[in-house]
Amino acid sequence: MAAVEQHQAEVDAAGERWRDSLAQLEYAERHGESPTEVERLANEVIEARVAMFQSGLQSGWALPAFLQSALDRDRWLLEVDPAALDEIVGSGRAD
């Protein structure tokens, strides 16, 4: 039983990390932080969300398809070079 409680504590800590990083990002956006700082905080939010989902999955969460696709997208975003992402996003713009 102690292992289950310990793992639940890890899931809870991962969730708290995600909520805290999201709050920091929202605060930075509202208060006009530099784009570099906002990007750094956004990366922290994504990393924390991925860690939360992974921890939850290890404890037996069954993710619905839309959450699994969001997790896959988050992992991809963490691996993409920002310049390449700008190019991908820019290629979808109508001129």
ABEGO torsion letter per residue (X at the ends): XAAAAAAAAAAAAAAAAAAAAAAAAAAAAAAGBBAAAAAAAAAAAAAAAAAAAAAAAAAGBBBBAAAAAAAAAAAAAAABBAAAAAAAAAAABBX
